[in-house]
């Protein structure tokens, strides 16, 4: 995977990682049931720093300011929710 990302960057392709959280009302339940999400979050952050890749969004809806009302059906973001997600950048 790392080599693939490096190859893309060498070809001049801009890479952006997108983190999409579950709705706030169920996010903590999902994270407790699937702890690999937290491990994945750390790996994405590490790769991002090593390869200078931007990250949009967060696996934590409260960081982005998302509410349950920002989701159509408990999983898919509304237009407003998508704007919030895409406007959020992790502090560097």
RAKAPE-V45765 format. One line per field, one symbol per residue. psi: psi as a letter, one per 30 degrees, with the letter a starting at -180 (. if undefined). Layout:
psi=???
This chain:
psi=eeeeeeeeefggkkkkkkkjllleffeeeeeefiffeeeeeeeeeeeeeeghklkkalfjefefgklffgkeggekkleeeeeeeffkkkk.
